[in-house]
Structures are given as structure tokens and as C-alpha cells.
């Protein structure tokens, strides 16, 4: 399938079970979406910073700080700023 989900993510969705693999880099503590960030993205598509903050259990302001920092890094690394902005 070309849905962007991993086999384990698809399994959790099909079986209706939460992921318990806290060592996975995609694991989030958000039971409503099976504790999987891939499932969050699959089910919601683009999300607001507030939605991301809720899923990560951090403040909106912190998510905004992280977004700003990531965009600055992208601008420095290449001419991606010409594409994005």
C-alpha cells in the first residue's frame, strides 16, 4: 500500500490497539491515534501548531519555537528559502 503507514501502524489501526513500543521514534503518548505519529498524520493530514502541541504534550509556544528554528536551519542549509518563501 502507498498510504505512508508502516506495517505496525497499519496493524494497530486494523486491530484497534494502541502501540506499546515506546522505543519507536514515531511513538507519541496520544492514545486517540494509537500512540503513533504516522497515524496522526494519516488521519488528519496537515495540522495546526495547536494540534501538534496537543499530541506532543507541549505548549503551543514551544511548538512555534521549534518550527521557527527548523525553518531557520533549512534556510541556512540551501536555497530552499527560494522554494518555500
Order of alpha helices (4+ residues) and beta strands (2+ residues): alpha-alpha-alpha-alpha-alpha
